[in-house]
Structure formats: structure tokens, C-alpha cells
Amino acid sequence: MARKLRVWVDPNVCVGNAMCESVAPLVFRMNAQRQSEVADAQGDTEAKILEAAENCPVSAIFVEDEVTGERLFP
């Protein structure tokens, strides 16, 4: 069973280049301010979510294990 993730985007850091949305479009979407936000933290595999976070040019995406609180990225 896949672990549940807590995923969030820091709006003070996000520059809206949408790389995360292109990697994991079911998880991330652009809001009215042209910044990324989480649409569904369980919308894709852990691997895809981590890939999206790793490809963020400003490291605005945070990923944690929802149960243990372990920080998976950054």
C-alpha cells in the first residue's frame, strides 16, 4: 500500500513556471495568481510527486509522509 503524502507549495517562493504541473498534472494546478497549488496530493505516484518537486527550479514544493511527518523533499 502506498503511503499517504502531505504535499504543499510555498506561495512566497513559487514563480509559476508550471514544471510541476507538466510532470504531475493530477497533483498540481496553476491558480488565478499563476502559481502552483496542490489539487490532489494523492493524485499520482510518490515517484511522480517527488520528480515534480525535484524539478521545481526554486524548490517551492514540500513533500512529507502524512503519518510519520518524515520530510521526503527537500
Wavefront OBJ file of the C-alpha trace (Angstrom):
o trace
v 0.000 0.000 0.000
v 1.320 3.410 -0.933
v 1.974 5.834 1.865
v -0.134 8.974 2.118
v 1.732 12.149 1.384
v 1.335 15.716 2.542
v 2.300 17.989 -0.333
v 2.301 21.772 -0.389
v 3.676 24.664 -2.394
v 5.121 27.745 -0.719
v 3.382 30.672 -2.484
v 6.130 33.053 -1.324
v 8.676 31.075 -3.349
v 6.741 29.721 -6.360
v 7.496 31.560 -9.617
v 4.814 29.795 -11.656
v 6.890 28.052 -14.315
v 4.468 25.058 -14.189
v 7.120 22.342 -14.363
v 5.331 20.506 -11.556
v 2.060 20.596 -13.459
v 3.714 19.148 -16.548
v 5.237 16.268 -14.521
v 2.231 15.513 -12.282
v -0.876 17.249 -13.712
v -3.295 15.389 -11.445
v -1.464 16.646 -8.360
v -0.626 20.254 -9.262
v -2.532 23.053 -10.982
v -1.984 26.727 -11.584
v -4.157 29.119 -9.576
v -5.502 32.537 -10.533
v -2.205 34.145 -9.484
v -0.328 31.830 -11.916
v 1.269 29.959 -9.055
v 1.206 26.247 -8.469
v -1.055 24.728 -5.862
v -1.873 21.169 -4.858
v -5.080 19.877 -6.414
v -4.820 16.283 -5.122
v -1.858 15.123 -3.038
v -2.798 11.510 -3.772
v -3.336 12.110 -7.499
v -0.189 10.344 -8.703
v 2.562 8.040 -7.525
v 5.071 9.059 -4.898
v 7.772 8.825 -7.554
v 5.973 11.308 -9.831
v 5.292 13.725 -6.968
v 8.943 13.630 -5.919
v 10.013 14.093 -9.545
v 7.823 17.191 -9.765
v 9.265 18.559 -6.511
v 12.834 17.865 -7.622
v 12.230 19.681 -10.923
v 10.909 22.852 -9.303
v 13.545 25.483 -10.157
v 13.030 27.347 -6.867
v 12.354 24.388 -4.511
v 8.881 25.643 -3.625
v 7.353 22.152 -3.262
v 7.451 20.265 0.026
v 6.631 16.574 0.453
v 6.162 14.712 3.744
v 4.895 11.341 4.861
v 1.464 12.232 6.257
v 1.616 9.589 9.011
v 5.179 9.904 10.295
v 5.881 13.523 9.374
v 9.144 12.449 7.707
v 10.284 15.089 5.216
v 10.819 13.452 1.832
v 11.649 16.640 -0.086
v 13.541 18.897 0.171
l 1 2 3 4 5 6 7 8 9 10 11 12 13 14 15 16 17 18 19 20 21 22 23 24 25 26 27 28 29 30 31 32 33 34 35 36 37 38 39 40 41 42 43 44 45 46 47 48 49 50 51 52 53 54 55 56 57 58 59 60 61 62 63 64 65 66 67 68 69 70 71 72 73 74
